[in-house]
Amino acid sequence: MRKLGFALLVLSLAACTPPSSEDASMPQAGLIPGQFIATSNTAMSITGDLEIWPNRLSFGKGFRLEGSRIDTRLEPNTDLSAGGGTIASGSGNSSVHMVELRQIANQRIAADARDPQLCGEGKTPSYAILANGAETLSLLVFSGADVPGPNAHDTQLCGIFNYQAR
């Protein structure tokens, strides 16, 4: 009888276990997931709408940025680079309350899409910051070797794209 009770306990606990956060088809809790509509002129013309997943940013214009989230404590008042402005001032999004940093490992472009040139001709995007505000989500894209932040010297802000939750 004790063995049966133990087996039932194990099964009931397994049933309560949430799905793995490694599942790329499910947004992760604590991150900035969801679908967003392009609202700035740059977002409407270059990226289109945005869908955020744990390991990729997918854009309506037929491309995606793949990579992983970097665990770091970035705040709205964190400097973008040594001597640079802050995340809030750089994005123009004064109501930022959540910031997420991602390293970009790959940029995949659909066969029928044009190259978005996020960082200009010959420059590859290396990092992205998602700055979520009360009404606006700002995507800041960077090139360069250094992780954006107050100690970064080899990092350049390539573009700022603004979106609104769908």
N, C-alpha and C positions, 0 to 999 in steps of 0.2 A: 504494500500500500504506500509506503514511503517513497519507493521508486516511482510509482505512478504520479504521486503528488509533485515530486521533483521534476519529472518530465513535463507535466502540465505547466509548472512555473516557468521552465525554460521556454516552452512554446509561447506562453503568453507574453513574456518579455521580448521574444523575437518579433512578435506581431506588433509590438509598440515601437520598435526601432525605426527611426526615420530613414528614408532612402539615403544612400551614400552621397556625400557632397561632391564626390569625384565624377558623378554622372554629368557629362557635358550637356545633356539635354534639359537639365533642370537648373534654374538660377539658384545660387547659393544664398543662404540667409546671411545677413550682415553685409552683403555686397550691394552694389547699386544695380539691380536687375531691371529688365523690362524693355518696353518699346517706347521710342521717343520720336516725335515729329520734328523735322528740321525747321527752325524758325529764323535763323540768321541767313543773310544773303550768301555767305560762304558755305554754310551747311546745305542750303537748298541747291546751290550750283555745283558743289564739289562732291559732297558725300551722299546727299539725300537723307532719308530717315535712318534711324539708328536702332539696332536691337542689341542689347547687352547680355552676354552669356558669361559663365565662369572663365572660359579660356578664349573668348573671341569677341570682337566687336564687328557686327555685320551691318553693312550699309546698303541702302536702297539703290545706289548707283552701281551695284554689282561687284563689290569687293569686300574683303574683310581683313581685319588685323587680328592675328593670332598671337597669343602669348599668355604669360601668367601674371597674376596679381603679386605685387611686392608688398610684404607686410612691413609697413612703416607708419610712423605717426606724423602724417601731414595734416596741417590745420589750414584754415582759410588765410591766416596771416603768415604762413610759411613762405620764405623767399623762394622764388623759382630758380634762381642761380645766384652766385656770388655777386653782390651789387645790383641784382635785378629786383623787380617788383614782387609783390606777393601773389599767391594764387588768386585771391579775391580781386585784387586790383588788375592783375594781368588778364583775367577772364572777363572783367566788367560785371561779374556776378556778385553783387554785394551781399546777397543772402545765403552764401554757401554755408552749409551745415555738415556736410559729409564729403570727404575727399578720398579718392582711391587712386593708387599709382599702379600702372601696368608696364611691364617690359614687353616690347613687341619683338617676337621671334620671326614671324613671317607675315608677308602681305600677299594675299591671294586675290587675283583679279579674274573675274569670269571672262570666258573667251569673247563674249559679245560686249564687254565693258571697256571703257577707256581707262588708261592709267590715271589715277586721281592726282598724282604729283602733290601729295600732301606736304612735302618739304621742299618742293622745287626740283628742277631738273638735276638729276644725278645725286640727290640726297635721299637717304633712306630713313624713314621714321624709326626711332629706337625706343621711345617711351611715350606713354600717354597718361594724362591726369584727367580723371573724371571728377568734376566739382559740382555736386548736387546742391541746388538752392531751393528756396521756397517754390518758385515757379519755373526755374530754368536749370537745365543740366548743361554745363559747359564741358567740352572736350578740348583739352590743350594737347597738341601733338609736338614732340620734340625730336630733334636729330642730335647726334653727338654721342660720345662715349660715356659721359658722366650721367648718373642718375640725377634728375632734377631735384633741387633742394639748395639750401643755403651754402653748401660747400662745392657746388658744381661750377667748374670752369669751362669744361668742354661740353656744353649743351646749348642748343639754340631752339628757341620757341619757333616752330614752323607755322602753326595756324591755330586759330581759335574758332570752334564751331559750337553753336548754341541750339538747344533742342527743348522741347516741351513734352511732358508725359502725355502719352496717348490716352 
